Amino acid sequence: DTGVSQNPRHKITKRGQNVTFRCDPISEHNRLYWYRQTLGQGPEFLTYFQNEAQLEKSRLLSDRFSAERPKGSFSTLEIQRTEQGDSAMYLCASSTPLRPGGEQYFGPGTRLTVT
Amino acid sequence: AQSVAQPEDQVNVAEGNPLTVKCTYSVSGNPYLFWYVQYPNRGLQFLLKYITGDNLVKGSYGFEAEFNKSQTSFHLKKPSALVSDSALYFCAAPYNNNDMRFGAGTRLTVKP
């Protein structure tokens, strides 16, 4: 399977704990995106990378959130001191170099539940 | 910058009937518009996109969408719905050519 993969698929954690998610994009894609999706809503943009450079961050990405893509391949999203409001599906997507109208390919997501 | 809106939270159709899922857009410049589908506990799957050219765009699984500039709409259509088409559908447009901005989604239910 050469699609976007995400691990873990599900994560249950207690409030105040740190969690880290991983995304492996399609190998030839140099753009990688993180989105958050809450129940009944469309995905909301969090951040994106071109190769290893983090080029944009949403205002949704508070100081407790950090994302890395150290070698321009896989990426990690860490949430520190989790809160119940962080409970959501975290989606990763990748795409080829910027061209007008390029579609993004999504992974299956990581569902986070903060108790 | 572009934004999209989906005016219907829910669409119900009978199997075999045509279906339409609505999307309207607000853009500056030439619009790039997308449709994605999300099945339960799955990520989003790309269905089709409009960049330029023919107003009727054909995509995966027999879906098509019609770009209408005068009505600023990009409605998703299928001539004959299947029960397996039941899913969450999202209209989307790129924002500043970077991230994708999604509508709130429309839940399509196809009843046998």
gemmi code that builds the backbone of each chain (N, CA, C; Angstrom):
import gemmi

chains = {
    "A": [
        ("ASP", (0.851, -1.190, 0.000), (0.000, 0.000, 0.000), (0.885, 1.237, 0.000)),
        ("THR", (0.746, 2.087, -1.005), (1.609, 3.248, -1.120), (0.882, 4.522, -0.740)),
        ("GLY", (-0.223, 4.440, -0.039), (-0.965, 5.613, 0.384), (-0.360, 6.248, 1.618)),
        ("VAL", (-1.043, 7.272, 2.130), (-0.619, 7.938, 3.355), (-1.003, 7.058, 4.547)),
        ("SER", (-0.062, 6.859, 5.445), (-0.363, 6.055, 6.638), (-0.187, 6.899, 7.895)),
        ("GLN", (-0.968, 6.566, 8.913), (-0.908, 7.280, 10.173), (-0.935, 6.279, 11.312)),
        ("ASN", (-0.166, 6.591, 12.349), (-0.120, 5.744, 13.545), (-0.034, 6.601, 14.792)),
        ("PRO", (-0.704, 6.182, 15.885), (-1.654, 5.072, 15.910), (-2.975, 5.461, 15.272)),
        ("ARG", (-3.883, 4.526, 15.109), (-5.201, 4.849, 14.573), (-6.104, 5.407, 15.670)),
        ("HIS", (-5.878, 4.937, 16.881), (-6.665, 5.416, 18.013), (-5.727, 5.654, 19.194)),
        ("LYS", (-6.038, 6.715, 19.959), (-5.252, 7.006, 21.149), (-6.193, 7.541, 22.215)),
        ("ILE", (-6.158, 6.892, 23.365), (-6.919, 7.372, 24.518), (-5.898, 7.797, 25.565)),
        ("THR", (-6.050, 9.003, 26.071), (-5.098, 9.507, 27.038), (-5.824, 10.296, 28.117)),
        ("LYS", (-5.156, 10.476, 29.221), (-5.737, 11.260, 30.298), (-5.318, 12.716, 30.146)),
        ("ARG", (-6.191, 13.573, 30.572), (-5.926, 15.014, 30.511), (-4.592, 15.322, 31.179)),
        ("GLY", (-3.801, 16.149, 30.494), (-2.506, 16.538, 31.041), (-1.329, 15.739, 30.500)),
        ("GLN", (-1.633, 14.600, 29.864), (-0.566, 13.786, 29.285), (-0.159, 14.330, 27.911)),
        ("ASN", (1.039, 13.945, 27.477), (1.515, 14.296, 26.138), (1.254, 13.135, 25.192)),
        ("VAL", (0.942, 13.461, 23.942), (0.743, 12.425, 22.928), (1.495, 12.821, 21.659)),
        ("THR", (1.904, 11.818, 20.902), (2.589, 12.054, 19.629), (2.000, 11.153, 18.566)),
        ("PHE", (1.729, 11.732, 17.411), (1.189, 10.991, 16.275), (2.205, 11.030, 15.134)),
        ("ARG", (2.157, 9.987, 14.316), (3.075, 9.917, 13.188), (2.315, 9.832, 11.889)),
        ("CYS", (2.879, 10.459, 10.851), (2.319, 10.385, 9.508), (3.434, 10.046, 8.520)),
        ("ASP", (3.163, 9.060, 7.687), (4.076, 8.724, 6.590), (3.377, 9.071, 5.279)),
        ("PRO", (3.865, 10.063, 4.561), (3.185, 10.485, 3.327), (3.511, 9.554, 2.162)),
        ("ILE", (2.858, 9.803, 1.053), (3.220, 9.118, -0.186), (4.647, 9.533, -0.531)),
        ("SER", (5.469, 8.591, -0.898), (6.921, 8.796, -0.925), (7.365, 9.944, -1.832)),
        ("GLU", (6.720, 10.136, -2.962), (7.187, 11.179, -3.874), (6.577, 12.551, -3.595)),
        ("HIS", (5.739, 12.630, -2.557), (5.100, 13.895, -2.215), (5.982, 14.694, -1.266)),
        ("ASN", (6.250, 15.949, -1.622), (7.095, 16.731, -0.728), (6.301, 17.672, 0.162)),
        ("ARG", (4.985, 17.754, -0.050), (4.143, 18.575, 0.821), (3.355, 17.673, 1.761)),
        ("LEU", (3.313, 18.081, 3.022), (2.615, 17.303, 4.044), (1.784, 18.262, 4.895)),
        ("TYR", (0.544, 17.868, 5.161), (-0.408, 18.729, 5.860), (-0.974, 17.988, 7.074)),
        ("TRP", (-1.269, 18.749, 8.111), (-2.012, 18.231, 9.263), (-3.331, 18.998, 9.377)),
        ("TYR", (-4.399, 18.234, 9.610), (-5.725, 18.795, 9.819), (-6.318, 18.192, 11.087)),
        ("ARG", (-7.282, 18.908, 11.655), (-8.049, 18.378, 12.784), (-9.518, 18.366, 12.382)),
        ("GLN", (-10.198, 17.282, 12.720), (-11.611, 17.161, 12.381), (-12.381, 16.756, 13.628)),
        ("THR", (-13.323, 17.601, 14.021), (-14.211, 17.253, 15.131), (-15.523, 16.736, 14.573)),
        ("LEU", (-16.265, 16.064, 15.424), (-17.471, 15.373, 14.986), (-18.450, 16.341, 14.319)),
        ("GLY", (-18.878, 15.970, 13.118), (-19.870, 16.781, 12.427), (-19.317, 17.989, 11.715)),
        ("GLN", (-17.992, 18.096, 11.664), (-17.370, 19.248, 11.014), (-16.418, 18.805, 9.915)),
        ("GLY", (-16.097, 19.736, 9.048), (-15.074, 19.458, 8.058), (-13.693, 19.600, 8.668)),
        ("PRO", (-12.691, 19.032, 8.028), (-11.319, 19.166, 8.532), (-10.888, 20.631, 8.589)),
        ("GLU", (-10.117, 20.954, 9.634), (-9.586, 22.309, 9.797), (-8.069, 22.242, 9.694)),
        ("PHE", (-7.513, 23.135, 8.909), (-6.079, 23.148, 8.684), (-5.323, 23.492, 9.956)),
        ("LEU", (-4.225, 22.754, 10.194), (-3.357, 23.053, 11.330), (-2.014, 23.603, 10.871)),
        ("THR", (-1.345, 22.849, 9.978), (-0.021, 23.256, 9.544), (0.371, 22.477, 8.305)),
        ("TYR", (1.399, 22.980, 7.591), (1.913, 22.191, 6.481), (3.416, 22.387, 6.311)),
        ("PHE", (4.021, 21.390, 5.707), (5.454, 21.340, 5.436), (5.686, 21.212, 3.943)),
        ("GLN", (6.732, 21.888, 3.501), (7.287, 21.581, 2.196), (8.685, 21.061, 2.452)),
        ("ASN", (8.877, 19.799, 2.132), (10.100, 19.084, 2.568), (10.182, 19.184, 4.091)),
        ("GLU", (11.291, 19.633, 4.643), (11.408, 19.680, 6.108), (10.982, 21.031, 6.685)),
        ("ALA", (10.673, 21.986, 5.830), (10.336, 23.327, 6.302), (8.847, 23.449, 6.624)),
        ("GLN", (8.567, 23.930, 7.831), (7.188, 24.189, 8.224), (6.841, 25.598, 7.758)),
        ("LEU", (5.975, 25.700, 6.763), (5.765, 26.976, 6.088), (4.567, 27.761, 6.588)),
        ("GLU", (3.630, 27.090, 7.218), (2.443, 27.804, 7.677), (1.851, 27.094, 8.872)),
        ("LYS", (1.384, 27.875, 9.817), (0.707, 27.325, 10.997), (-0.589, 28.082, 11.215)),
        ("SER", (-1.647, 27.349, 11.481), (-2.933, 27.960, 11.763), (-2.941, 28.531, 13.183)),
        ("ARG", (-3.832, 29.491, 13.405), (-4.017, 30.014, 14.758), (-4.595, 28.947, 15.684)),
        ("LEU", (-5.139, 27.864, 15.085), (-5.645, 26.747, 15.887), (-4.502, 26.007, 16.575)),
        ("LEU", (-3.306, 26.159, 16.048), (-2.164, 25.420, 16.575), (-1.591, 26.203, 17.760)),
        ("SER", (-2.096, 25.870, 18.952), (-1.648, 26.592, 20.134), (-0.218, 26.186, 20.480)),
        ("ASP", (0.325, 26.827, 21.523), (1.699, 26.543, 21.949), (1.868, 25.108, 22.408)),
        ("ARG", (0.777, 24.445, 22.717), (0.884, 23.059, 23.176), (1.091, 22.080, 22.017)),
        ("PHE", (0.887, 22.567, 20.819), (1.026, 21.724, 19.634), (2.372, 22.001, 18.964)),
        ("SER", (3.037, 20.945, 18.531), (4.247, 21.125, 17.740), (4.322, 20.020, 16.697)),
        ("ALA", (4.781, 20.384, 15.520), (4.907, 19.414, 14.437), (6.312, 19.490, 13.875)),
        ("GLU", (6.795, 18.337, 13.459), (8.131, 18.263, 12.877), (8.119, 17.366, 11.664)),
        ("ARG", (9.069, 17.613, 10.796), (9.302, 16.733, 9.651), (10.802, 16.781, 9.378)),
        ("PRO", (11.560, 16.150, 10.246), (13.009, 16.374, 10.303), (13.784, 16.045, 9.025)),
        ("LYS", (13.403, 15.063, 8.299), (14.163, 14.703, 7.105), (13.325, 14.847, 5.848)),
        ("GLY", (12.241, 15.551, 5.965), (11.399, 15.749, 4.802), (10.628, 14.520, 4.389)),
        ("SER", (10.576, 13.519, 5.275), (9.807, 12.327, 4.923), (8.597, 12.230, 5.855)),
        ("PHE", (8.684, 11.424, 6.933), (7.556, 11.316, 7.844), (7.469, 12.567, 8.719)),
        ("SER", (6.317, 12.733, 9.341), (6.102, 13.883, 10.227), (5.499, 13.399, 11.532)),
        ("THR", (5.742, 14.161, 12.594), (5.111, 13.888, 13.879), (4.371, 15.129, 14.345)),
        ("LEU", (3.254, 14.895, 15.008), (2.472, 15.955, 15.631), (2.391, 15.634, 17.112)),
        ("GLU", (2.885, 16.523, 17.956), (2.862, 16.303, 19.391), (1.922, 17.298, 20.042)),
        ("ILE", (1.136, 16.807, 20.971), (0.279, 17.665, 21.780), (0.725, 17.501, 23.231)),
        ("GLN", (1.108, 18.585, 23.830), (1.532, 18.547, 25.237), (0.374, 18.957, 26.136)),
        ("ARG", (0.359, 18.391, 27.312), (-0.633, 18.753, 28.342), (-2.039, 18.724, 27.730)),
        ("THR", (-2.418, 17.563, 27.234), (-3.682, 17.446, 26.509), (-4.865, 17.915, 27.344)),
        ("GLU", (-5.840, 18.469, 26.630), (-7.095, 18.929, 27.229), (-8.236, 18.179, 26.560)),
        ("GLN", (-9.386, 18.157, 27.227), (-10.518, 17.435, 26.652), (-10.931, 18.007, 25.308)),
        ("GLY", (-10.715, 19.291, 25.126), (-11.053, 19.920, 23.853), (-10.157, 19.489, 22.703)),
        ("ASP", (-9.084, 18.784, 23.015), (-8.203, 18.278, 21.964), (-8.755, 17.001, 21.337)),
        ("SER", (-9.777, 16.427, 21.944), (-10.365, 15.193, 21.407), (-10.890, 15.467, 20.003)),
        ("ALA", (-10.394, 14.710, 19.046), (-10.728, 14.942, 17.638), (-10.053, 13.867, 16.805)),
        ("MET", (-10.338, 13.904, 15.495), (-9.600, 13.084, 14.537), (-8.510, 13.967, 13.949)),
        ("TYR", (-7.290, 13.480, 13.964), (-6.172, 14.227, 13.394), (-5.795, 13.565, 12.070)),
        ("LEU", (-5.924, 14.343, 11.006), (-5.711, 13.834, 9.661), (-4.420, 14.388, 9.071)),
        ("CYS", (-3.743, 13.536, 8.361), (-2.537, 13.927, 7.637), (-2.814, 13.779, 6.150)),
        ("ALA", (-2.254, 14.656, 5.345), (-2.407, 14.569, 3.893), (-1.084, 14.927, 3.244)),
        ("SER", (-0.912, 14.479, 2.014), (0.299, 14.853, 1.279), (-0.063, 15.182, -0.157)),
        ("SER", (0.827, 15.915, -0.803), (0.600, 16.272, -2.197), (1.934, 16.506, -2.888)),
        ("THR", (1.880, 16.550, -4.198), (3.071, 16.816, -5.000), (3.397, 18.316, -4.941)),
        ("PRO", (4.529, 18.707, -5.491), (4.889, 20.124, -5.446), (3.783, 21.027, -5.947)),
        ("LEU", (3.770, 22.221, -5.419), (2.685, 23.144, -5.659), (2.419, 23.335, -7.140)),
        ("ARG", (1.200, 23.090, -7.521), (0.739, 23.500, -8.828), (-0.728, 23.842, -8.643)),
        ("PRO", (-1.263, 24.727, -9.398), (-2.656, 25.091, -9.198), (-3.574, 23.888, -9.292)),
        ("GLY", (-4.363, 23.707, -8.266), (-5.365, 22.654, -8.313), (-4.883, 21.274, -7.972)),
        ("GLY", (-3.718, 21.138, -7.362), (-3.243, 19.813, -6.980), (-4.034, 19.253, -5.816)),
        ("GLU", (-4.520, 18.017, -5.947), (-5.313, 17.452, -4.869), (-4.417, 16.882, -3.775)),
        ("GLN", (-4.964, 16.783, -2.581), (-4.266, 16.207, -1.448), (-4.793, 14.799, -1.201)),
        ("TYR", (-3.902, 13.930, -0.744), (-4.251, 12.552, -0.449), (-4.167, 12.370, 1.058)),
        ("PHE", (-5.256, 11.852, 1.619), (-5.372, 11.792, 3.071), (-5.092, 10.396, 3.616)),
        ("GLY", (-4.540, 10.376, 4.821), (-4.415, 9.143, 5.566), (-5.708, 8.824, 6.295)),
        ("PRO", (-5.747, 7.685, 7.006), (-6.967, 7.252, 7.685), (-7.260, 8.039, 8.962)),
        ("GLY", (-6.275, 8.784, 9.451), (-6.494, 9.594, 10.643), (-6.119, 8.891, 11.928)),
        ("THR", (-5.865, 9.701, 12.959), (-5.670, 9.217, 14.326), (-6.764, 9.836, 15.181)),
        ("ARG", (-7.570, 8.960, 15.785), (-8.638, 9.481, 16.648), (-8.120, 9.600, 18.070)),
        ("LEU", (-8.115, 10.805, 18.588), (-7.647, 11.081, 19.951), (-8.840, 11.304, 20.869)),
        ("THR", (-8.840, 10.584, 21.979), (-9.835, 10.787, 23.027), (-9.105, 11.152, 24.306)),
        ("VAL", (-9.431, 12.321, 24.835), (-8.814, 12.777, 26.084), (-9.845, 12.655, 27.194)),
        ("THR", (-9.520, 11.862, 28.206), (-10.495, 11.620, 29.282), (-10.170, 12.466, 30.510)),
    ],
    "B": [
        ("ALA", (-7.903, 34.114, -2.065), (-8.425, 33.171, -1.069), (-9.806, 32.709, -1.503)),
        ("GLN", (-10.138, 31.488, -1.135), (-11.399, 30.903, -1.532), (-12.089, 30.304, -0.305)),
        ("SER", (-13.398, 30.242, -0.347), (-14.147, 29.552, 0.685), (-15.328, 28.854, 0.035)),
        ("VAL", (-15.819, 27.822, 0.703), (-16.952, 27.067, 0.198), (-17.986, 26.909, 1.304)),
        ("ALA", (-19.219, 26.643, 0.894), (-20.294, 26.414, 1.843), (-21.170, 25.281, 1.334)),
        ("GLN", (-21.609, 24.455, 2.249), (-22.525, 23.371, 1.919), (-23.821, 23.639, 2.667)),
        ("PRO", (-24.885, 24.001, 1.953), (-26.103, 24.468, 2.624), (-26.929, 23.371, 3.278)),
        ("GLU", (-26.635, 22.127, 2.955), (-27.443, 21.018, 3.487), (-26.587, 20.129, 4.389)),
        ("ASP", (-27.076, 19.889, 5.613), (-26.372, 18.967, 6.505), (-26.602, 17.521, 6.093)),
        ("GLN", (-27.786, 17.279, 5.534), (-28.204, 15.899, 5.279), (-28.962, 15.847, 3.968)),
        ("VAL", (-28.692, 14.820, 3.193), (-29.448, 14.549, 1.967), (-29.856, 13.076, 1.992)),
        ("ASN", (-31.131, 12.842, 1.756), (-31.641, 11.469, 1.715), (-32.211, 11.195, 0.337)),
        ("VAL", (-31.809, 10.088, -0.262), (-32.354, 9.699, -1.561), (-32.608, 8.193, -1.555)),
        ("ALA", (-33.474, 7.772, -2.446), (-33.736, 6.343, -2.605), (-32.768, 5.769, -3.624)),
        ("GLU", (-32.382, 4.537, -3.386), (-31.472, 3.858, -4.310), (-32.050, 3.889, -5.722)),
        ("GLY", (-31.183, 4.204, -6.675), (-31.619, 4.260, -8.065), (-32.033, 5.647, -8.525)),
        ("ASN", (-32.311, 6.515, -7.570), (-32.688, 7.890, -7.919), (-31.442, 8.750, -8.099)),
        ("PRO", (-31.578, 9.845, -8.834), (-30.427, 10.754, -8.953), (-30.181, 11.486, -7.631)),
        ("LEU", (-28.925, 11.828, -7.408), (-28.592, 12.562, -6.183), (-27.844, 13.836, -6.533)),
        ("THR", (-28.046, 14.838, -5.689), (-27.311, 16.093, -5.790), (-26.889, 16.517, -4.402)),
        ("VAL", (-25.615, 16.851, -4.254), (-25.088, 17.411, -3.009), (-24.560, 18.799, -3.367)),
        ("LYS", (-25.054, 19.809, -2.667), (-24.814, 21.189, -3.086), (-23.572, 21.804, -2.457)),
        ("CYS", (-22.952, 22.686, -3.230), (-21.795, 23.445, -2.753), (-21.804, 24.796, -3.448)),
        ("THR", (-21.605, 25.859, -2.686), (-21.433, 27.178, -3.265), (-20.064, 27.703, -2.858)),
        ("TYR", (-19.527, 28.603, -3.650), (-18.177, 29.074, -3.388), (-18.108, 30.595, -3.428)),
        ("SER", (-17.070, 31.084, -2.797), (-16.761, 32.505, -2.822), (-15.269, 32.621, -3.101)),
        ("VAL", (-14.933, 33.239, -4.214), (-13.522, 33.268, -4.609), (-13.132, 34.633, -5.105)),
        ("SER", (-11.827, 34.843, -5.082), (-11.244, 35.961, -5.809), (-10.348, 35.336, -6.868)),
        ("GLY", (-10.645, 35.599, -8.117), (-9.866, 34.991, -9.192), (-10.501, 33.708, -9.687)),
        ("ASN", (-9.705, 32.874, -10.328), (-10.213, 31.611, -10.878), (-10.350, 30.573, -9.774)),
        ("PRO", (-11.522, 29.956, -9.677), (-11.717, 29.003, -8.591), (-11.137, 27.628, -8.907)),
        ("TYR", (-10.551, 27.005, -7.892), (-10.202, 25.594, -7.927), (-11.089, 24.928, -6.895)),
        ("LEU", (-11.882, 23.955, -7.298), (-12.887, 23.366, -6.436), (-12.770, 21.858, -6.430)),
        ("PHE", (-13.006, 21.261, -5.278), (-12.795, 19.833, -5.081), (-13.994, 19.222, -4.362)),
        ("TRP", (-14.185, 17.925, -4.590), (-15.087, 17.122, -3.784), (-14.319, 15.935, -3.215)),
        ("TYR", (-14.542, 15.706, -1.910), (-13.974, 14.554, -1.219), (-15.116, 13.786, -0.559)),
        ("VAL", (-14.901, 12.488, -0.354), (-15.877, 11.659, 0.348), (-15.187, 11.010, 1.540)),
        ("GLN", (-15.937, 10.857, 2.628), (-15.396, 10.225, 3.834), (-16.351, 9.137, 4.293)),
        ("TYR", (-15.848, 7.903, 4.286), (-16.606, 6.783, 4.817), (-16.301, 6.649, 6.300)),
        ("PRO", (-17.160, 5.980, 7.072), (-16.968, 5.889, 8.530), (-15.583, 5.398, 8.915)),
        ("ASN", (-14.962, 6.102, 9.850), (-13.647, 5.737, 10.385), (-12.568, 5.674, 9.306)),
        ("ARG", (-12.744, 6.436, 8.273), (-11.745, 6.459, 7.194), (-11.323, 7.904, 6.937)),
        ("GLY", (-10.194, 8.053, 6.262), (-9.781, 9.378, 5.825), (-10.589, 9.840, 4.630)),
        ("LEU", (-10.288, 11.013, 4.156), (-11.004, 11.560, 3.006), (-10.436, 10.999, 1.707)),
        ("GLN", (-11.336, 10.725, 0.781), (-10.918, 10.248, -0.537), (-11.287, 11.283, -1.585)),
        ("PHE", (-10.350, 11.597, -2.460), (-10.573, 12.552, -3.527), (-11.549, 11.970, -4.551)),
        ("LEU", (-12.561, 12.766, -4.926), (-13.533, 12.341, -5.926), (-13.294, 13.010, -7.271)),
        ("LEU", (-13.204, 14.332, -7.265), (-13.039, 15.067, -8.508), (-12.669, 16.508, -8.199)),
        ("LYS", (-12.274, 17.221, -9.263), (-11.907, 18.618, -9.095), (-12.213, 19.402, -10.367)),
        ("TYR", (-12.432, 20.690, -10.168), (-12.564, 21.628, -11.279), (-11.385, 22.592, -11.220)),
        ("ILE", (-10.675, 22.678, -12.349), (-9.582, 23.640, -12.439), (-9.931, 24.679, -13.501)),
        ("THR", (-10.179, 24.196, -14.693), (-10.561, 25.055, -15.803), (-11.126, 24.157, -16.882)),
        ("GLY", (-11.739, 24.748, -17.910), (-12.223, 23.929, -19.010), (-13.695, 23.606, -18.895)),
        ("ASP", (-14.056, 22.377, -19.226), (-15.454, 21.970, -19.235), (-16.109, 22.165, -17.874)),
        ("ASN", (-17.321, 22.674, -17.902), (-18.030, 22.921, -16.652), (-18.493, 21.632, -15.996)),
        ("LEU", (-18.642, 20.563, -16.758), (-19.043, 19.274, -16.205), (-17.793, 18.422, -16.012)),
        ("VAL", (-17.535, 18.091, -14.774), (-16.338, 17.339, -14.425), (-16.749, 15.934, -13.996)),
        ("LYS", (-16.090, 14.941, -14.531), (-16.391, 13.555, -14.151), (-15.314, 13.038, -13.220)),
        ("GLY", (-15.754, 12.243, -12.223), (-14.812, 11.757, -11.239), (-14.993, 10.282, -10.951)),
        ("SER", (-14.563, 9.892, -9.758), (-14.584, 8.490, -9.361), (-16.001, 8.029, -9.027)),
        ("TYR", (-16.198, 6.689, -9.116), (-17.428, 6.030, -8.677), (-18.687, 6.556, -9.368)),
        ("GLY", (-18.550, 7.105, -10.580), (-19.708, 7.564, -11.319), (-20.199, 8.953, -10.946)),
        ("PHE", (-19.487, 9.634, -10.059), (-19.860, 10.981, -9.675), (-19.409, 12.001, -10.709)),
        ("GLU", (-20.144, 13.097, -10.769), (-19.775, 14.223, -11.598), (-20.184, 15.494, -10.882)),
        ("ALA", (-19.626, 16.610, -11.301), (-19.974, 17.888, -10.677), (-20.048, 18.941, -11.764)),
        ("GLU", (-20.963, 19.865, -11.549), (-21.173, 20.922, -12.528), (-20.752, 22.263, -11.955)),
        ("PHE", (-19.794, 22.885, -12.605), (-19.341, 24.213, -12.214), (-20.255, 25.240, -12.869)),
        ("ASN", (-20.855, 26.116, -12.059), (-21.755, 27.143, -12.575), (-21.281, 28.497, -12.064)),
        ("LYS", (-20.667, 29.254, -12.971), (-20.063, 30.516, -12.544), (-21.118, 31.550, -12.161)),
        ("SER", (-22.227, 31.592, -12.882), (-23.237, 32.612, -12.596), (-23.899, 32.376, -11.248)),
        ("GLN", (-24.009, 31.112, -10.844), (-24.616, 30.787, -9.558), (-23.568, 30.504, -8.492)),
        ("THR", (-22.320, 30.649, -8.820), (-21.191, 30.335, -7.919), (-21.431, 29.013, -7.207)),
        ("SER", (-21.724, 27.992, -7.999), (-21.997, 26.683, -7.410), (-21.142, 25.599, -8.054)),
        ("PHE", (-20.993, 24.522, -7.318), (-20.230, 23.349, -7.787), (-20.901, 22.123, -7.176)),
        ("HIS", (-22.087, 21.803, -7.654), (-22.883, 20.724, -7.071), (-22.405, 19.365, -7.543)),
        ("LEU", (-22.382, 18.429, -6.629), (-21.986, 17.044, -6.920), (-23.230, 16.253, -7.314)),
        ("LYS", (-23.102, 15.436, -8.354), (-24.269, 14.718, -8.850), (-23.904, 13.278, -9.209)),
        ("LYS", (-24.949, 12.448, -9.201), (-24.810, 11.084, -9.682), (-26.165, 10.668, -10.229)),
        ("PRO", (-26.208, 10.100, -11.421), (-27.502, 9.792, -12.047), (-28.316, 8.747, -11.297)),
        ("SER", (-27.649, 7.787, -10.680), (-28.358, 6.689, -10.021), (-27.619, 6.323, -8.737)),
        ("ALA", (-28.206, 6.640, -7.596), (-27.526, 6.442, -6.309), (-27.493, 4.979, -5.905)),
        ("LEU", (-26.422, 4.618, -5.222), (-26.267, 3.287, -4.638), (-26.256, 3.393, -3.124)),
        ("VAL", (-26.703, 2.334, -2.447), (-26.652, 2.330, -0.985), (-25.222, 2.568, -0.506)),
        ("SER", (-24.255, 2.037, -1.241), (-22.850, 2.169, -0.863), (-22.312, 3.596, -1.027)),
        ("ASP", (-23.109, 4.486, -1.636), (-22.711, 5.901, -1.739), (-22.944, 6.642, -0.432)),
        ("SER", (-23.624, 6.026, 0.507), (-23.905, 6.667, 1.790), (-22.592, 6.982, 2.507)),
        ("ALA", (-22.384, 8.252, 2.773), (-21.116, 8.713, 3.349), (-21.234, 10.204, 3.623)),
        ("LEU", (-20.118, 10.771, 4.084), (-20.028, 12.212, 4.333), (-19.272, 12.846, 3.165)),
        ("TYR", (-19.821, 13.873, 2.566), (-19.239, 14.502, 1.398), (-18.818, 15.935, 1.733)),
        ("PHE", (-17.600, 16.270, 1.300), (-17.048, 17.582, 1.572), (-16.662, 18.273, 0.276)),
        ("CYS", (-17.093, 19.515, 0.163), (-16.628, 20.398, -0.873), (-15.425, 21.150, -0.310)),
        ("ALA", (-14.438, 21.478, -1.158), (-13.230, 22.117, -0.650), (-12.617, 23.016, -1.708)),
        ("ALA", (-11.820, 23.968, -1.225), (-11.088, 24.858, -2.115), (-9.774, 25.225, -1.450)),
        ("PRO", (-8.720, 25.381, -2.222), (-7.436, 25.751, -1.622), (-7.457, 27.194, -1.152)),
        ("TYR", (-6.788, 27.433, -0.039), (-6.708, 28.764, 0.554), (-5.290, 29.256, 0.381)),
        ("ASN", (-5.107, 30.326, -0.313), (-3.756, 30.844, -0.565), (-2.847, 29.801, -1.194)),
        ("ASN", (-3.441, 28.903, -1.985), (-2.681, 27.867, -2.696), (-1.937, 26.918, -1.764)),
        ("ASN", (-2.274, 26.904, -0.502), (-1.603, 26.013, 0.429), (-2.579, 24.990, 0.997)),
        ("ASP", (-3.136, 25.303, 2.136), (-4.035, 24.346, 2.752), (-5.387, 24.327, 2.056)),
        ("MET", (-6.122, 23.268, 2.292), (-7.443, 23.100, 1.732), (-8.463, 23.547, 2.767)),
        ("ARG", (-9.434, 24.335, 2.356), (-10.516, 24.741, 3.244), (-11.768, 23.962, 2.854)),
        ("PHE", (-12.373, 23.342, 3.849), (-13.488, 22.435, 3.611), (-14.811, 23.042, 4.060)),
        ("GLY", (-15.878, 22.637, 3.387), (-17.201, 22.925, 3.888), (-17.492, 22.074, 5.109)),
        ("ALA", (-18.637, 22.281, 5.706), (-18.992, 21.571, 6.937), (-19.397, 20.128, 6.680)),
        ("GLY", (-19.616, 19.799, 5.414), (-19.954, 18.426, 5.081), (-21.451, 18.209, 4.932)),
        ("THR", (-21.798, 17.262, 4.080), (-23.193, 16.842, 3.880), (-23.242, 15.337, 4.020)),
        ("ARG", (-24.098, 14.881, 4.908), (-24.236, 13.427, 5.077), (-25.275, 12.912, 4.094)),
        ("LEU", (-24.824, 12.064, 3.201), (-25.710, 11.456, 2.198), (-26.139, 10.082, 2.692)),
        ("THR", (-27.438, 9.863, 2.713), (-27.984, 8.554, 3.048), (-28.801, 8.065, 1.874)),
        ("VAL", (-28.437, 6.910, 1.353), (-29.167, 6.293, 0.254), (-29.906, 5.089, 0.815)),
        ("LYS", (-31.220, 5.120, 0.699), (-32.044, 4.061, 1.283), (-32.440, 3.057, 0.224)),
        ("PRO", (-32.421, 1.766, 0.593), (-32.758, 0.731, -0.391), (-34.217, 0.817, -0.828)),
    ],
}
model = gemmi.Model(1)
for chain_id, residues in chains.items():
    chain = gemmi.Chain(chain_id)
    for i, (resn, *xyz) in enumerate(residues, 1):
        res = gemmi.Residue()
        res.name, res.seqid = resn, gemmi.SeqId(i, " ")
        for name, pos in zip(("N", "CA", "C"), xyz):
            atom = gemmi.Atom()
            atom.name, atom.element = name, gemmi.Element(name[0])
            atom.pos, atom.b_iso = gemmi.Position(*pos), 0.0
            res.add_atom(atom)
        chain.add_residue(res)
    model.add_chain(chain)
structure = gemmi.Structure()
structure.add_model(model)
structure.setup_entities()
